[in-house]
Amino acid sequence: MLSMMLDHIDRHAEDPELSAVGLALKFHCSQRYVHKLFSTTGRSVGEHINGRRILVCTRNLLDHAHRHATIAEIAFNAGFRDISYFNRLFKRSSGLAPREFRRSMSPADSTR
């Protein structure tokens, strides 16, 4: 069941309502059972969801097709509801703020 939940997170991470409660409803089990399953991974349900969302944002910040989208638009489209929270998580994950990350990865700014 854990693998089905992880797959669901991968496919629906952009849903801002995605949570342990939502997974419990979707898979007809208790919220406690969802947390118990995820405890075997060493990461909480929220950490899995946010990790997937950060990955989506990272890809979109690098994607030329999203170059005109604001960082807030990218974060909100990935399922984040709070831009400050997104900025903190992104910086914790990549070591750079989203704006710095985007700037440092931009081919126009690269001198290599």
C-alpha distances in whole Angstrom, upper triangle without the diagonal:
4,5,5,6,9,10,11,12,14,15,16,18,21,20,22,20,17,16,13,15,14,11,11,13,11,8,11,10,13,13,14,10,9,12,12,8,10,13,12,13,16,16,15,14,17,18,15,16,20,20,18,21,24,23,24,27,28,28,30,32,33,33,37,35,35,38,39,36,37,34,33,33,30,29,28,27,24,23,25,28,30,32,33,29,29,32,31,27,29,32,30,27,30,33,35,35,34,38,39,36,37,40,40,38,40,42,45,45,45,48,47
4,5,5,6,9,10,10,12,14,15,16,19,19,20,19,15,14,12,15,14,10,11,14,13,10,13,12,13,13,13,10,8,10,10,6,7,10,9,9,13,12,12,11,14,14,12,13,17,16,15,18,21,20,21,24,25,25,27,30,30,31,34,33,32,35,37,34,34,32,31,30,28,26,26,25,22,21,23,25,27,29,30,26,26,29,28,24,25,28,26,24,27,30,32,32,31,34,35,32,34,37,37,35,37,40,43,42,42,45,43
4,5,5,6,9,10,10,12,14,15,18,19,21,20,16,16,14,17,16,12,14,16,14,12,15,15,17,16,17,14,12,14,14,10,10,13,12,11,14,14,14,13,16,15,12,14,17,16,14,18,20,19,19,23,24,23,25,28,28,28,32,31,30,34,35,33,33,31,30,30,27,25,26,24,21,21,23,26,28,29,31,27,26,29,28,24,25,28,26,23,26,29,31,31,30,34,34,31,32,36,35,33,36,37,41,41,40,43,41
4,5,5,6,9,10,11,12,14,17,17,19,18,14,14,13,15,13,10,12,13,11,9,12,13,15,15,17,14,11,14,15,11,12,15,15,14,17,16,16,13,16,17,13,14,17,17,15,18,20,19,19,23,24,24,25,28,29,28,32,31,30,33,35,32,33,30,30,29,26,25,25,23,20,20,22,25,27,29,31,27,26,29,29,25,26,29,28,25,28,31,32,32,31,34,35,32,33,36,36,34,36,38,41,41,41,44,43
4,5,5,6,9,10,10,11,15,14,16,15,11,11,10,12,10,7,9,11,9,8,11,11,13,12,14,12,9,11,13,9,9,13,13,12,15,13,12,10,12,13,10,10,14,14,13,15,18,18,18,21,22,22,24,26,28,27,31,30,29,32,33,30,30,28,27,26,24,22,22,21,18,17,19,22,24,26,27,24,23,26,26,22,23,26,25,23,25,29,30,30,28,32,33,30,31,35,35,33,35,37,40,40,40,43,42
4,5,5,6,9,10,10,14,14,16,15,12,12,11,14,13,10,13,15,12,12,15,15,16,15,16,14,11,12,14,11,9,13,13,11,14,12,12,9,12,12,8,9,12,11,10,13,15,14,15,18,19,19,21,24,24,25,28,27,26,29,31,28,28,26,25,25,22,20,21,20,16,16,18,21,23,24,26,22,21,24,23,20,21,24,22,20,22,25,27,27,25,29,30,27,28,32,31,29,32,34,37,37,36,39,38
4,5,5,6,9,10,13,14,16,16,13,14,14,16,14,11,14,16,13,12,16,17,18,18,19,17,14,16,17,14,13,17,16,14,17,15,15,13,14,15,11,11,14,13,11,13,16,15,15,18,19,19,20,23,24,23,27,26,25,28,30,27,28,26,26,24,22,21,21,19,16,16,19,22,24,25,27,24,22,25,25,22,22,25,24,21,24,27,28,28,26,30,31,28,28,32,32,29,31,33,36,36,36,39,38
4,5,5,6,8,11,11,14,13,10,11,12,13,11,8,12,12,9,10,14,15,17,16,18,16,13,15,17,14,13,17,17,16,18,16,15,12,13,14,11,10,13,14,11,13,16,15,15,18,20,19,20,23,24,24,27,26,25,28,29,26,27,25,24,23,21,19,19,17,15,14,17,20,22,24,26,23,21,24,25,21,22,26,25,22,24,28,29,28,26,29,31,28,28,32,32,30,32,34,37,37,37,41,40
4,5,5,5,9,9,11,11,8,9,10,13,10,9,12,14,11,12,16,16,17,15,17,16,13,14,16,14,12,16,16,14,16,14,12,9,10,11,8,6,10,10,8,9,13,12,12,15,17,17,18,20,22,22,25,24,23,26,27,24,24,22,21,20,18,16,16,15,12,11,14,17,19,20,22,19,18,21,21,18,18,22,21,19,21,24,25,24,23,26,28,25,25,29,29,27,29,32,34,34,34,38,37
4,6,6,9,11,13,14,11,13,14,17,14,12,16,17,15,15,19,19,21,19,21,20,16,17,19,16,15,18,18,15,18,15,15,12,13,13,9,8,11,10,7,9,12,10,10,13,15,14,15,18,19,19,22,21,20,23,25,22,23,21,21,20,17,16,16,14,11,12,15,18,20,21,23,20,18,21,21,18,18,21,21,18,20,23,24,24,21,25,26,23,23,27,27,25,27,29,32,32,32,35,34
4,6,8,9,13,13,11,13,15,17,14,13,16,16,13,15,18,20,21,20,22,21,18,19,22,19,17,21,21,19,21,18,18,15,15,16,12,11,13,13,10,11,14,13,11,14,16,15,16,19,20,19,22,21,20,23,25,22,23,21,21,19,17,16,16,14,11,12,15,18,21,22,24,22,19,23,24,20,20,24,24,21,23,26,26,26,23,26,28,25,25,28,29,26,28,30,33,33,33,37,36
4,5,6,9,10,7,11,13,14,11,11,15,14,12,14,17,19,20,18,21,20,16,18,21,19,17,21,22,19,21,18,17,13,13,15,12,9,12,13,10,10,13,13,11,14,17,16,16,19,21,20,23,21,20,23,24,21,22,20,19,17,15,14,13,11,9,9,12,15,18,19,22,20,17,21,22,19,19,23,23,21,22,26,26,25,22,25,27,25,24,28,29,27,28,31,33,33,34,38,37
4,5,8,9,7,9,12,14,12,12,15,16,14,16,19,20,20,18,20,20,16,17,20,18,16,19,20,18,19,16,15,11,11,12,9,6,8,9,6,6,10,10,9,11,14,14,14,17,19,18,22,20,18,21,22,19,19,17,16,15,13,11,11,10,7,6,9,12,15,16,18,16,14,17,18,15,15,19,19,17,19,22,22,21,19,22,24,22,22,25,26,24,26,28,31,31,31,35,35
4,6,9,8,11,15,16,13,14,18,18,16,19,21,22,23,20,23,23,19,20,23,22,19,23,24,22,22,19,18,15,13,14,13,9,10,12,9,7,10,11,9,10,13,14,13,15,18,17,20,18,16,19,19,16,16,15,14,12,10,9,8,6,4,4,8,10,13,14,17,15,13,16,18,16,16,19,20,18,20,23,22,20,18,20,23,21,20,24,25,24,25,27,29,30,31,34,34
4,5,5,9,13,13,10,12,15,15,13,16,19,20,20,18,21,21,18,19,22,21,19,22,24,22,23,20,17,14,13,15,14,10,11,14,11,10,13,15,12,14,17,17,16,19,21,21,23,21,19,22,22,19,19,18,16,14,13,12,10,9,8,5,9,10,14,15,18,16,15,18,20,17,18,22,22,21,23,25,25,23,21,23,26,24,24,27,29,27,28,31,33,33,34,38,38
4,6,8,12,12,11,13,16,15,15,18,20,21,20,18,21,21,18,19,22,21,19,22,24,22,23,19,17,14,11,14,14,10,10,14,12,10,13,15,14,14,18,18,17,19,22,22,25,23,20,23,23,19,18,17,14,13,13,11,8,9,8,4,6,7,10,13,15,13,13,16,17,16,17,20,21,20,22,24,24,22,20,22,25,24,23,27,28,27,28,32,33,33,34,38,38
4,6,10,9,7,10,13,12,12,15,17,17,17,15,18,19,16,17,20,20,18,21,23,22,23,19,16,13,11,15,14,11,12,15,14,13,16,18,17,17,21,22,21,23,26,26,28,26,24,27,26,23,22,20,18,17,17,14,12,13,12,8,10,10,13,16,18,16,16,19,20,18,20,23,23,22,25,27,27,25,23,26,29,27,27,31,32,31,32,35,37,37,38,42,42
4,7,8,6,7,10,11,10,13,15,15,15,13,16,16,13,14,17,16,15,18,20,18,19,16,13,10,9,12,11,8,10,13,12,11,14,16,15,16,19,20,20,22,25,25,28,26,24,27,27,23,23,21,19,18,17,15,13,13,11,8,10,12,15,17,19,16,16,19,20,17,19,22,22,20,23,26,26,24,23,26,28,26,27,30,31,30,31,34,37,36,37,41,41
4,5,5,6,9,10,10,12,14,13,12,9,12,13,10,10,14,14,12,15,17,16,17,14,10,7,7,10,10,8,10,13,13,13,16,17,17,19,21,22,23,24,27,27,30,29,27,29,30,26,25,23,21,21,20,17,16,16,14,11,12,13,15,18,19,16,16,20,20,17,19,22,21,20,24,26,26,25,24,27,29,28,28,32,33,32,33,37,39,38,39,42,42
4,5,5,6,9,10,10,12,10,9,6,9,9,6,7,11,11,10,12,15,15,15,13,9,6,8,11,11,10,12,15,15,15,18,20,20,22,24,25,26,27,30,30,34,32,30,33,33,30,29,26,25,25,23,20,20,20,18,15,16,17,19,22,22,19,19,23,22,19,22,24,23,22,25,28,29,28,27,30,32,30,31,35,35,34,36,39,42,41,41,45,44
4,5,5,6,9,10,10,10,8,6,9,10,8,10,13,13,13,15,18,18,19,16,13,10,11,14,14,13,15,18,18,18,21,22,22,24,26,27,28,30,32,32,35,34,32,34,35,31,30,28,26,26,25,22,21,21,19,16,17,17,20,23,24,21,21,25,24,22,24,27,26,25,29,31,32,30,29,32,35,33,34,37,38,37,39,42,44,43,44,48,47
4,5,5,6,9,10,10,10,9,12,12,10,12,15,15,14,17,19,19,20,17,14,11,12,15,14,12,15,17,16,16,20,21,20,22,25,26,26,28,30,30,33,31,29,32,33,29,29,27,24,24,23,20,19,19,17,14,16,16,19,22,24,21,21,25,24,22,24,27,26,25,28,31,31,30,28,32,34,32,32,36,37,35,37,40,42,42,43,46,46
4,5,5,6,8,8,9,8,11,10,7,10,13,11,11,15,16,16,18,15,13,9,11,14,12,11,15,16,15,16,19,20,20,22,25,25,26,28,30,30,33,32,30,33,34,30,30,28,26,25,24,22,21,20,18,15,17,19,21,24,25,22,22,25,25,22,24,27,26,25,28,30,31,30,29,32,34,32,32,36,37,35,37,40,42,42,42,46,45
4,6,5,6,5,5,5,8,8,6,9,12,11,12,15,17,17,19,17,14,11,13,16,15,14,18,19,19,20,23,24,24,26,28,29,29,32,34,34,37,35,34,37,37,34,33,31,29,29,27,25,24,24,21,19,20,21,24,27,28,25,25,28,28,25,27,30,28,27,31,33,34,33,32,36,37,35,36,40,40,39,41,44,46,46,46,49,49
4,6,5,7,8,8,12,11,10,13,15,15,16,19,20,21,23,20,17,14,16,19,18,16,19,22,20,21,24,25,25,27,29,30,30,32,35,34,37,35,34,37,37,33,33,32,29,29,28,25,24,23,22,19,21,21,24,27,29,26,26,30,29,27,29,32,31,30,33,35,36,35,33,37,39,37,37,41,41,40,42,44,47,47,47,51,50
4,6,8,10,11,14,13,11,14,16,15,15,19,20,20,22,20,18,14,16,19,17,15,19,20,19,20,23,23,23,25,28,28,28,31,33,32,35,33,32,35,35,32,32,31,29,28,26,25,23,22,20,18,21,22,25,27,29,26,26,29,29,27,28,32,30,29,32,35,35,34,32,36,38,35,36,39,40,38,40,42,45,45,45,49,48
4,6,9,10,13,10,9,13,14,12,14,17,18,18,21,19,17,14,17,19,17,16,20,21,20,21,24,24,24,27,29,29,30,33,34,34,37,35,34,37,38,35,35,33,31,30,29,27,26,25,22,21,23,24,27,30,31,28,28,31,31,28,29,33,31,29,32,35,36,36,34,37,39,37,37,41,41,40,41,44,46,47,47,50,49
4,7,9,12,10,10,14,15,14,16,19,19,21,23,22,19,16,19,22,20,19,23,24,23,24,27,28,27,30,32,32,33,36,38,37,40,38,37,40,41,37,38,36,34,33,32,30,28,27,25,23,25,26,29,32,33,30,30,34,33,30,32,35,34,32,35,38,39,38,37,40,42,40,40,44,45,43,45,47,50,50,50,54,53
4,7,8,7,7,11,11,11,13,16,17,18,20,19,17,15,17,20,19,18,22,23,23,24,27,28,28,30,32,33,34,36,38,38,41,40,38,41,42,38,38,36,34,34,32,30,29,28,26,24,25,26,29,32,33,29,29,33,32,29,31,34,32,31,34,37,38,38,37,40,42,40,40,44,44,43,45,48,50,50,50,53,53
4,5,5,7,9,10,11,13,14,16,18,19,18,15,14,16,19,18,18,21,23,23,24,27,28,28,30,32,33,34,36,38,38,42,40,38,41,42,38,38,35,34,33,32,29,28,28,26,23,25,25,27,30,31,28,28,32,30,28,30,33,31,30,34,36,37,37,36,39,41,39,40,44,44,43,45,48,50,50,50,53,53
4,5,5,6,9,10,11,12,15,16,17,15,12,10,13,16,15,15,18,20,20,21,24,25,26,27,30,31,31,33,35,36,39,38,36,39,39,36,35,32,30,30,29,26,25,26,23,21,21,22,24,27,27,24,25,28,27,24,27,30,27,27,31,33,34,33,33,36,38,36,37,40,41,40,42,45,47,47,47,50,50
4,5,5,6,9,10,10,13,15,16,15,12,11,14,16,16,17,19,21,22,23,25,27,28,29,31,32,34,35,37,38,41,40,38,41,42,38,37,34,33,33,32,29,28,29,26,23,24,24,26,29,29,25,26,29,28,25,28,30,28,27,31,33,35,34,34,38,39,37,39,42,42,41,44,47,49,48,48,51,51
4,5,5,6,9,10,11,14,15,14,12,11,15,17,16,17,20,21,21,23,25,26,27,29,31,32,33,35,37,37,41,40,38,41,42,38,38,35,34,34,32,29,29,29,26,24,25,26,28,30,31,27,27,31,29,26,29,31,29,28,31,34,35,35,35,38,39,37,39,42,42,41,43,46,49,48,48,51,50
4,5,5,6,9,11,12,13,12,10,8,11,13,12,13,16,17,17,19,22,22,23,25,27,28,29,31,33,34,37,36,34,37,38,35,34,31,30,30,28,26,25,25,22,20,21,23,24,27,27,24,24,27,26,23,25,28,26,25,28,30,32,32,31,35,36,34,35,39,38,37,40,43,45,45,44,48,47
4,5,5,6,9,10,11,10,7,7,10,12,11,13,15,16,17,19,21,22,23,25,27,28,30,31,33,34,37,37,35,37,38,35,34,31,30,30,28,25,25,26,23,20,21,22,24,26,26,22,23,26,24,21,24,26,23,23,26,28,30,30,30,34,35,33,34,38,37,36,39,42,45,44,44,47,46
4,5,5,7,10,10,11,9,10,13,14,14,16,18,19,20,22,24,24,26,28,29,30,32,34,35,36,40,39,37,40,41,38,37,34,33,33,31,29,29,29,26,24,24,26,27,29,29,25,26,29,27,24,26,28,26,25,28,30,33,33,33,36,37,35,37,40,40,39,41,44,47,46,46,49,47
4,5,6,8,10,10,9,9,13,13,12,14,17,17,18,20,22,22,24,26,27,28,30,32,33,34,38,37,35,38,40,36,36,33,32,32,30,27,28,28,24,23,24,26,27,29,29,26,26,28,27,23,26,28,25,24,27,30,32,32,32,35,36,34,35,39,38,37,40,42,45,44,44,47,46
4,5,5,7,6,6,6,10,10,9,11,14,14,15,17,19,19,21,23,24,25,27,29,30,31,35,34,33,35,37,33,33,30,29,29,27,24,25,25,21,20,21,23,24,26,26,22,22,25,23,20,22,24,21,20,24,26,28,28,28,32,32,30,32,35,35,33,36,39,42,41,40,43,42
4,5,5,6,6,8,11,11,11,14,16,15,17,20,21,21,23,25,26,27,29,31,32,33,37,37,35,37,39,36,35,32,31,32,29,26,27,28,24,23,23,25,26,27,27,23,23,26,24,20,23,25,21,21,24,26,29,29,29,33,33,31,33,36,36,35,38,41,43,42,42,44,43
4,6,8,9,11,14,13,12,16,18,17,18,21,22,22,24,26,26,28,30,31,32,34,37,37,36,38,40,37,37,33,33,34,31,28,29,29,26,25,25,27,28,30,30,26,26,28,26,22,24,26,23,22,25,27,30,31,31,34,35,32,34,37,36,35,38,41,44,43,42,44,43
4,5,8,10,12,11,9,13,15,13,15,18,18,18,21,23,23,24,27,28,29,30,34,34,32,35,37,34,33,30,30,31,28,25,27,27,23,22,23,25,26,27,27,23,23,25,23,20,21,23,20,18,21,24,26,27,27,31,31,28,31,34,33,31,35,37,40,39,38,41,39
4,7,10,12,10,10,14,14,13,15,18,18,19,21,23,23,25,27,28,29,31,34,35,33,35,37,34,33,30,29,30,28,25,27,27,23,23,22,25,25,26,25,22,22,23,21,18,20,21,18,17,20,22,25,26,26,30,30,27,30,33,32,31,34,37,40,38,37,40,39
4,7,8,6,7,10,11,10,12,15,15,16,18,20,20,22,24,25,26,28,32,32,30,32,34,31,30,26,26,27,24,21,23,23,20,19,19,21,21,22,22,18,18,20,18,15,17,19,15,14,18,20,22,23,23,27,27,25,27,30,29,29,32,35,37,36,35,38,37
4,5,5,6,9,10,10,13,14,15,17,19,20,21,23,24,25,27,29,32,32,30,32,33,30,29,26,25,26,24,21,21,22,19,17,17,19,19,21,21,17,17,20,18,15,17,19,16,16,19,21,23,23,24,27,28,26,28,31,31,30,33,36,38,37,37,40,39
4,5,5,6,9,10,11,12,14,16,17,18,20,22,23,24,26,27,31,30,28,30,32,28,27,24,23,24,22,19,19,20,16,15,15,17,18,20,20,17,17,20,18,15,17,20,18,17,20,23,24,24,23,27,28,26,28,31,31,30,32,35,38,37,37,40,40
4,5,5,6,8,10,10,12,14,15,16,18,20,21,22,24,25,29,28,26,28,29,26,24,21,20,21,19,16,16,17,14,12,12,14,14,16,17,13,13,16,15,12,14,17,15,14,18,20,21,21,20,24,25,23,25,28,28,28,30,33,35,34,35,38,38
4,5,5,6,8,10,10,12,14,15,16,18,20,20,22,24,28,27,25,27,28,25,24,21,20,21,19,16,17,18,14,13,13,15,16,17,17,13,13,15,13,10,12,15,12,11,15,17,19,19,19,22,23,21,23,26,26,25,28,31,33,32,32,35,35
4,6,5,6,9,10,11,13,14,15,17,19,20,21,23,26,26,24,26,28,25,24,21,21,21,19,16,17,17,14,13,13,16,17,18,19,15,14,17,16,12,14,17,15,13,16,19,20,20,20,23,24,22,23,27,26,25,28,31,33,32,32,35,35
4,5,5,6,9,10,11,12,14,16,17,18,20,21,25,24,22,24,26,22,22,19,18,18,16,13,14,14,10,9,10,13,15,16,17,14,12,16,15,12,13,17,15,14,17,19,20,20,18,22,23,21,22,26,26,25,27,30,32,32,32,35,35
4,5,5,6,8,10,10,12,14,15,16,18,20,23,23,20,22,23,20,19,16,15,16,14,11,12,13,9,9,8,11,12,13,14,10,9,12,12,8,10,13,12,10,13,16,17,16,15,19,20,18,19,23,23,22,24,27,30,29,29,32,32
4,5,5,6,9,10,10,12,14,15,17,18,22,22,20,22,24,21,20,17,17,18,15,12,15,15,11,11,11,15,15,15,16,13,11,13,13,9,9,12,11,9,11,14,16,16,15,18,19,17,18,22,21,20,23,26,28,27,27,30,30
4,5,5,6,9,10,11,12,14,16,16,20,20,18,20,22,19,19,17,17,17,13,12,13,13,9,10,11,15,16,16,18,15,12,15,15,12,11,15,14,11,14,17,18,17,16,19,20,17,18,22,22,20,22,25,28,27,27,31,30
4,5,5,6,9,10,11,12,14,15,19,18,16,18,19,16,16,13,13,13,10,8,10,9,6,7,8,11,13,13,15,12,9,12,13,10,10,13,14,11,13,16,16,15,13,17,18,16,16,20,21,19,21,24,26,26,26,30,30
4,5,5,6,9,10,10,12,14,17,18,15,17,19,16,15,12,13,13,10,8,11,11,8,10,9,13,13,12,13,11,8,10,11,8,6,10,10,8,9,13,13,12,10,14,15,12,13,17,17,16,18,21,24,23,23,27,27
4,5,5,6,9,10,11,12,16,16,15,17,19,16,17,14,15,15,11,11,13,13,9,12,12,16,17,16,17,15,12,13,14,11,9,12,13,9,10,14,14,14,12,15,16,13,14,17,17,15,18,20,23,22,22,26,25
4,5,5,6,9,10,10,14,14,12,14,16,14,14,12,13,12,9,9,11,9,6,10,11,15,16,15,17,16,12,14,16,13,11,15,15,13,13,17,16,15,12,15,17,14,14,17,18,16,17,20,22,23,23,26,26
4,5,5,6,9,10,13,13,10,12,14,11,11,9,10,10,6,6,9,9,6,10,10,13,14,12,14,13,10,11,13,11,9,12,14,11,11,14,13,12,9,12,14,11,11,14,15,14,15,18,20,20,21,24,25
4,5,5,6,9,12,13,11,12,15,13,13,10,13,13,9,10,13,12,10,13,13,17,17,14,16,15,11,12,14,12,8,11,13,10,9,12,11,11,8,11,12,9,9,12,12,11,13,16,18,18,18,21,21
4,5,5,6,10,11,9,11,14,13,14,12,14,14,10,11,14,13,11,14,15,19,19,17,19,18,15,15,17,15,12,15,16,13,12,16,15,15,11,14,15,11,10,14,14,11,13,15,18,18,18,22,21
4,5,5,8,8,6,8,11,9,10,9,12,10,7,9,12,10,9,13,14,17,18,16,18,18,14,15,17,16,13,16,18,15,14,17,15,14,11,12,14,12,10,13,14,12,12,15,17,18,18,22,22
4,6,8,9,7,7,10,9,9,8,11,11,8,10,13,12,11,15,15,17,17,15,17,17,13,13,16,15,11,13,16,14,12,15,12,11,8,9,11,8,6,9,11,9,9,12,14,14,15,19,20
4,6,9,8,8,11,11,12,11,15,14,11,13,16,15,14,18,18,21,21,18,20,20,17,16,19,17,14,15,18,15,13,16,14,14,11,11,12,9,7,10,10,7,8,10,12,13,13,17,17
4,5,6,7,10,10,13,12,15,14,11,14,16,14,14,18,19,22,22,20,22,22,18,18,21,20,16,19,21,18,16,19,17,17,13,14,15,12,10,12,13,10,10,11,14,15,16,19,19
4,5,5,9,10,13,13,17,15,13,16,18,16,17,20,21,24,24,22,24,25,21,21,24,23,19,21,24,22,19,22,19,19,15,15,16,14,11,13,14,11,9,10,12,14,15,18,19
4,6,8,9,12,13,16,13,12,15,17,14,15,19,20,23,23,21,24,25,21,21,25,23,20,23,25,23,21,24,21,20,17,17,19,16,13,15,17,14,13,14,15,17,19,22,23
4,5,5,8,10,12,10,8,12,13,11,13,16,17,19,20,17,20,21,17,18,21,20,17,20,22,20,19,21,19,17,14,13,16,14,11,13,16,13,12,14,15,17,18,22,23
4,6,8,10,12,11,10,13,15,14,15,19,19,21,21,18,21,22,18,18,21,21,18,19,23,21,19,21,18,16,13,12,14,13,9,11,13,11,9,12,12,14,16,19,21
4,6,9,11,10,10,14,15,14,16,19,19,20,20,17,20,22,19,18,22,22,19,21,24,23,21,23,20,18,14,13,16,15,12,13,16,15,13,15,14,16,19,22,24
4,7,8,6,7,10,11,10,12,15,15,16,17,14,17,19,16,16,19,19,17,19,22,21,20,22,19,16,13,12,15,15,11,14,17,15,14,17,17,18,20,24,26
4,5,5,6,9,10,11,13,15,14,15,14,11,14,16,13,13,17,17,15,17,20,19,18,20,17,14,10,9,13,13,11,13,16,15,14,18,18,18,21,24,26
4,5,5,6,9,10,11,13,11,13,12,9,11,13,10,9,13,13,11,13,16,16,15,16,13,10,7,7,11,11,9,12,14,14,14,18,18,18,20,24,25
4,5,5,6,8,10,11,9,9,9,6,10,11,9,9,13,14,12,14,17,17,17,18,16,12,10,10,14,14,13,15,18,18,18,21,22,22,24,27,29
4,5,5,6,8,10,10,10,11,9,13,14,11,13,16,16,14,17,20,19,19,21,18,15,12,13,16,16,14,17,19,19,18,21,22,22,24,28,29
4,6,5,6,9,9,11,12,10,13,14,10,11,15,14,12,15,17,16,16,18,16,14,10,12,15,13,12,15,17,16,16,19,20,21,22,26,27
4,5,5,7,5,8,8,7,10,10,7,9,12,11,10,13,15,14,15,17,15,13,10,12,15,14,13,16,18,18,18,22,23,23,24,28,29
4,5,5,5,6,8,8,11,11,9,12,14,14,13,16,18,18,18,21,19,16,13,15,18,18,17,20,22,21,22,25,26,26,28,31,32
4,5,7,9,12,11,15,14,12,14,17,16,15,18,20,19,19,22,20,18,15,17,20,18,17,20,22,21,21,24,25,26,27,31,32
4,6,9,11,11,14,13,10,13,15,13,12,16,17,16,17,20,18,17,14,16,19,17,16,20,21,20,21,24,26,26,27,31,31
4,6,9,11,13,12,10,13,15,13,13,17,18,17,18,21,20,18,16,18,21,20,19,23,24,23,24,27,29,29,30,34,34
4,6,7,10,8,7,10,12,11,11,15,15,15,17,19,18,15,14,16,19,18,18,21,23,22,23,27,28,28,29,33,33
4,7,9,8,8,11,13,13,14,17,18,18,20,21,20,17,16,18,21,20,20,23,25,25,26,29,30,30,32,35,36
4,6,5,6,9,10,11,12,14,16,17,18,19,18,15,14,16,19,19,19,22,24,24,25,29,29,29,30,34,35
4,5,5,6,9,10,10,12,14,15,16,17,15,12,11,12,15,15,16,18,20,21,22,25,26,25,27,30,31
4,5,5,6,9,10,11,12,14,15,15,14,11,11,13,15,16,17,19,20,21,23,27,27,26,27,30,32
4,5,5,6,9,10,11,12,14,15,14,12,12,14,16,16,18,20,21,22,24,28,29,27,28,32,32
4,5,5,6,8,10,10,12,13,12,10,9,12,14,13,14,17,19,19,21,24,25,24,25,29,30
4,6,5,6,9,10,10,11,9,6,6,9,11,11,13,15,16,17,19,22,23,22,23,26,27
4,5,5,6,9,10,10,9,8,9,12,13,13,15,17,18,19,21,25,26,24,25,28,29
4,5,5,6,9,10,10,9,10,13,14,13,15,18,18,19,21,25,26,24,25,28,28
4,5,5,6,8,7,6,6,10,11,9,12,14,14,15,17,21,22,21,21,25,25
4,5,5,5,5,5,7,10,9,9,12,14,14,15,17,21,22,20,21,23,24
4,6,6,8,9,11,14,13,12,15,17,16,17,20,24,25,23,23,26,26
4,6,8,9,10,14,13,11,14,17,15,16,19,22,24,22,22,25,24
4,5,8,9,12,10,8,11,13,12,12,16,18,21,19,18,21,21
4,7,9,12,10,9,12,13,12,13,17,19,21,19,18,21,21
4,6,8,6,6,9,10,9,11,14,17,18,16,16,19,19
4,6,5,6,9,10,10,12,14,18,19,16,18,20,22
4,5,5,6,8,10,11,12,16,17,15,17,20,21
4,5,5,6,9,10,11,14,15,13,15,18,20
4,5,5,6,8,10,13,14,11,13,16,17
4,5,5,6,9,12,13,11,12,15,16
4,6,5,6,10,11,10,11,15,16
4,5,5,9,9,7,9,12,14
4,6,8,9,7,7,10,11
4,6,9,8,7,11,11
4,5,5,6,10,11
4,5,5,8,9
4,6,8,10
4,6,9
4,6
4
